[in-house]
């Protein structure tokens, strides 16, 4: 590393950056990492982790209601937003400490401040300039709010966790996974919740049958869905917000969450100093080895616009470190069959191809689909139903897609993800003995063809 401060200097201590820094340092590489906001990045501070904690909190509402049919009598449960908010903040602080210790324990030098690239080998942080043989951009993504009068009254997922007051009337703008998750969370916690989305169905890109089923279930949980509709303007009326919609309605709410997509976090990163270009979403294009157009500068995670998921950023980091610092042959990151979950109520778990995509890829497919009332919902009187679906390539009999809408679908589909990744067949699923009584056993007892 002749003359450089570091072998590898990482900008952004989120999921991808921290993993790349630690794994490289473990191999004796001299590593620095720059972070200007929060150690651990989006996932730990304003993403997956706090969201899941709030999702757990929201589920209790249904659990309390279900308990009566099982013989429990509970006086009216009361929810305290300050308790949840402050307990979450304490837990995140603990995790920040864990991240700091992990980095320090592996010998990574932590640098606090905003990093700005000055040249192919140098980054400025405050009034100091650091040099490195290689730079890694792992700056993540940032919420995008559309432009309309009063857009400044919207909050984003960055602010939602720390609201000083619980919004009793809550409006979510957007139809992606973050939008439906927060709609479910605030609805479960007791807010009168409306989701406004310009499309005709939420969760674009997911399996159509799963989308429709989940949308009906979400509605069944009491969320008001206003589809084919946009926000025209927001005005402040004393303590409330008046939201004017394209269908002519005006809604009065306490908070508006804009969950209308995310863009690469490249503001003031100095990309222009080295000639790295981004697409219109601020995302950096990289080759299969995560290298940008500048040979000494790499990028991974959300900022490259791939599947914006923590495990993807982690896997990319491990692939990059392997390729840079191991003697073994280079690896290529495999983006096929990434299992994923949406933590709306009920959850969605999915891996592999949607039915629609499978029809494009394969000559002939078989679909096995079932909808049922889970056993847990019998005595409780809970109306919630569950969908389980397998998509099978007819020629090879391989299960190429699995879609579940129901309680803990993410937990269930993580296991199915191994089977799909391993290329197991419908015959393998059928040969597997079910665990009885569970909802999941349906996936190994789907004998009746739904459609071909
Ligand atoms: P990040 O984790 O965003 O880290 C980037 C870091 O870089 C940040 O800490 C930022 O402060 C820092 N930074 C940026 N610019 C600079 C600079 N110039 N100088 C210094 N530091 C800088 N994924 C899942 O897998 N499951 C989920 O359930 C899930 N839920 C989510 C819920 C929400 C509300 C959101 C917003 C995201 C969620 N995600 C989830 C996505 C996941 O958080 C991201 O995919 C993941 O964090 C991406 O990691 P990253 O390393 O690319 O970037």
Boltz pocket constraint, residues with backbone or C-beta under 6 A from the ligand:
constraints:
  - pocket:
      binder: B
      contacts: [[A, 11], [A, 12], [A, 13], [A, 14], [A, 15], [A, 16], [A, 17], [A, 34], [A, 35], [A, 36], [A, 37], [A, 38], [A, 39], [A, 40], [A, 41], [A, 42], [A, 43], [A, 44], [A, 46], [A, 47], [A, 48], [A, 49], [A, 51], [A, 113], [A, 114], [A, 115], [A, 116], [A, 138], [A, 139], [A, 140], [A, 141], [A, 157], [A, 178], [A, 265], [A, 267], [A, 268], [A, 269], [A, 300], [A, 301], [A, 302], [A, 303], [A, 307], [A, 308], [A, 309], [A, 310], [A, 311], [A, 313], [A, 341]]
      max_distance: 6.0
